[in-house]
Amino acid sequence: MSNVATSGFGLMAFTADIDADYVLRYQQWHNCEHIPERVSIPGFIEGRRYRAVSDAPHFLMFYETDATSVLASDAYMAALNAPTDWTREALTHFRNPVRSIYSRIAETGGPTAWPAPYVTAMQFDLPDGDEHECAGAWLEALGRCQGVVRARLWRADAAVGNITTSERKIYGGGPGKQAYFAMIEQRLPPERLPDPIVAGDAARAVRRADEQRGSYWLEMALRAPETSHRGK
């Protein structure tokens, strides 16, 4: 039996700053209540939280699911519309929140037994017609870069991302404005490796706009129990 997790086709990615005096309480909530609650929902595969390598109180939280439809399912909506008391408290300490729903459109590399200790995440837009190049030669070049475990490209699902819920009313954020999200999983800190974006652009320059980029290290990861029984 393999302990390698499935690579999901749905993704909820959430970035936010957390009030500095609440970070420890936030980490306790996210580790001990929120991630376990979310990954117990049918169709959820894994939840992770990464912190900015700058050590600022800025976090990337995400959940992989079987498909984006899971992120509009009755079970997930029920959780979003009935937040626990601790969740209500925690969400009031989120600053500059951005929560987006994505569908995976390309992947190079594959899931491993252990979550990547570092990720480079990038949100951006593409001119019409450039998605094919971005999902092909550009992403493949990222995957060949030294230290990269896996690289994935996601496209925003605005219909699901714009659903209003009780939780969203508390933290006040919504989807990001960019249509694409690249996640590059790495074995070592970014400063010890060649820049994978530079490698991708050298192989196939892709015209990107409204680009935002961040580097993060792993704080927490939890897979749904049934994940170990799934194939890729």
GILINSUL-V230162 format. One record per residue. PHI is phi in whole degrees, 0 to 359 (* if undefined). BURIAL is b if it has 9 or more other ideal C-beta (glycine too) atoms within 8 Angstrom, else e. Layout:
phi:PHI burial:BURIAL
phi:PHI burial:BURIAL
This chain:
phi:* burial:e
phi:278 burial:e
phi:255 burial:e
phi:277 burial:e
phi:281 burial:b
phi:296 burial:b
phi:264 burial:b
phi:282 burial:b
phi:261 burial:b
phi:247 burial:b
phi:213 burial:b
phi:251 burial:b
phi:245 burial:b
phi:226 burial:b
phi:247 burial:b
phi:195 burial:b
phi:270 burial:b
phi:242 burial:b
phi:312 burial:b
phi:304 burial:e
phi:280 burial:e
phi:246 burial:b
phi:303 burial:b
phi:298 burial:e
phi:295 burial:b
phi:299 burial:b
phi:297 burial:b
phi:298 burial:e
phi:301 burial:b
phi:293 burial:b
phi:290 burial:b
phi:267 burial:e
phi:237 burial:b
phi:287 burial:b
phi:297 burial:b
phi:302 burial:b
phi:297 burial:b
phi:292 burial:b
phi:287 burial:b
phi:278 burial:e
phi:284 burial:b
phi:305 burial:e
phi:94 burial:b
phi:279 burial:b
phi:253 burial:b
phi:200 burial:b
phi:236 burial:b
phi:222 burial:b
phi:227 burial:b
phi:241 burial:b
phi:247 burial:b
phi:303 burial:b
phi:295 burial:b
phi:290 burial:e
phi:70 burial:e
phi:293 burial:e
phi:283 burial:e
phi:240 burial:b
phi:230 burial:b
phi:246 burial:b
phi:245 burial:b
phi:209 burial:b
phi:232 burial:b
phi:265 burial:b
phi:227 burial:b
phi:301 burial:b
phi:201 burial:b
phi:295 burial:b
phi:299 burial:b
phi:299 burial:b
phi:278 burial:b
phi:234 burial:b
phi:288 burial:b
phi:300 burial:e
phi:295 burial:b
phi:289 burial:b
phi:298 burial:b
phi:298 burial:e
phi:292 burial:b
phi:293 burial:b
phi:263 burial:b
phi:222 burial:e
phi:297 burial:b
phi:290 burial:e
phi:301 burial:e
phi:292 burial:e
phi:296 burial:b
phi:301 burial:b
phi:295 burial:b
phi:299 burial:b
phi:295 burial:b
phi:287 burial:e
phi:258 burial:b
phi:277 burial:b
phi:234 burial:e
phi:53 burial:e
phi:284 burial:b
phi:225 burial:b
phi:235 burial:b
phi:230 burial:b
phi:250 burial:b
phi:226 burial:b
phi:249 burial:b
phi:285 burial:b
phi:245 burial:e
phi:199 burial:b
phi:207 burial:b
phi:230 burial:b
phi:84 burial:b
phi:192 burial:e
phi:294 burial:e
phi:237 burial:b
phi:293 burial:e
phi:237 burial:e
phi:298 burial:e
phi:298 burial:b
phi:286 burial:e
phi:221 burial:b
phi:222 burial:b
phi:252 burial:b
phi:241 burial:b
phi:218 burial:b
phi:254 burial:b
phi:195 burial:b
phi:249 burial:b
phi:229 burial:b
phi:296 burial:e
phi:304 burial:e
phi:94 burial:e
phi:268 burial:b
phi:298 burial:b
phi:300 burial:e
phi:294 burial:b
phi:295 burial:b
phi:281 burial:b
phi:256 burial:b
phi:298 burial:e
phi:296 burial:b
phi:293 burial:b
phi:299 burial:b
phi:294 burial:b
phi:302 burial:b
phi:295 burial:b
phi:275 burial:e
phi:293 burial:b
phi:306 burial:e
phi:88 burial:b
phi:276 burial:b
phi:274 burial:b
phi:200 burial:b
phi:228 burial:b
phi:227 burial:b
phi:239 burial:b
phi:235 burial:b
phi:244 burial:b
phi:295 burial:b
phi:251 burial:b
phi:294 burial:e
phi:299 burial:e
phi:282 burial:b
phi:296 burial:b
phi:269 burial:e
phi:295 burial:e
phi:271 burial:e
phi:227 burial:b
phi:297 burial:b
phi:296 burial:b
phi:298 burial:b
phi:295 burial:e
phi:281 burial:b
phi:275 burial:b
phi:81 burial:e
phi:262 burial:b
phi:212 burial:e
phi:293 burial:b
phi:290 burial:e
phi:279 burial:e
phi:279 burial:b
phi:270 burial:e
phi:233 burial:b
phi:220 burial:b
phi:252 burial:b
phi:238 burial:b
phi:245 burial:b
phi:266 burial:b
phi:229 burial:b
phi:277 burial:b
phi:231 burial:b
phi:303 burial:b
phi:306 burial:b
phi:291 burial:e
phi:259 burial:e
phi:229 burial:b
phi:298 burial:e
phi:288 burial:e
phi:293 burial:b
phi:294 burial:b
phi:298 burial:e
phi:296 burial:b
phi:296 burial:b
phi:292 burial:b
phi:292 burial:e
phi:279 burial:b
phi:202 burial:b
phi:295 burial:e
phi:243 burial:b
phi:285 burial:e
phi:251 burial:e
phi:226 burial:e
phi:51 burial:b
phi:282 burial:b
phi:229 burial:b
phi:223 burial:b
phi:213 burial:b
phi:243 burial:b
phi:219 burial:b
phi:242 burial:b
phi:285 burial:b
phi:252 burial:e
phi:206 burial:b
phi:212 burial:b
phi:214 burial:b
phi:258 burial:b
phi:296 burial:b
phi:306 burial:e
phi:286 burial:e
phi:301 burial:b
phi:293 burial:b
phi:263 burial:e
phi:266 burial:b
phi:268 burial:e
phi:294 burial:e
